[in-house]
Amino acid sequence: MQRILVIANGAPYGSELLFNALRLSIAIREQSPAGELKLFLMSDAVSAGIRGHKPHEGYNLQQMLEILTAQNVEVKLCKTCSDSRGISQLPLIDGVEIGTLVELAQWTLNADKVLTF
């Protein structure tokens, strides 16, 4: 069983970095449903974990995160990044949790592959 960690830093709708990280994650999960996939959002990407995004057109990151969490992908937001942006106490998308740098270090050490966006 392959263990893959995806780390994303890009702003939710400011660039396509986060969008690309999520669509690749969905594709990986579809092609390897038995593999272990984890997603850690840092920097401005943490704001994608807030429930209630309603983009008027184009892709919907909340739906993409919901697809991943429904497929048992662990999704965590960096606590330091979330705290500094004032979102730690806001309602998060179901299945998305606040994580720590210690957890990210453990995930990184346990991963066979680490992809960063």
PyMOL commands that set and color helices and strands:
alter all, ss='L'
color gray80, all
select helices_A, chain A and resi 17-31+43-49+61-70+79-84+101-110
alter helices_A, ss='H'
color red, helices_A
select strands_A, chain A and resi 3-8+36-41+74-78+96-99+113-116
alter strands_A, ss='S'
color yellow, strands_A
deselect
rebuild
show_as cartoon
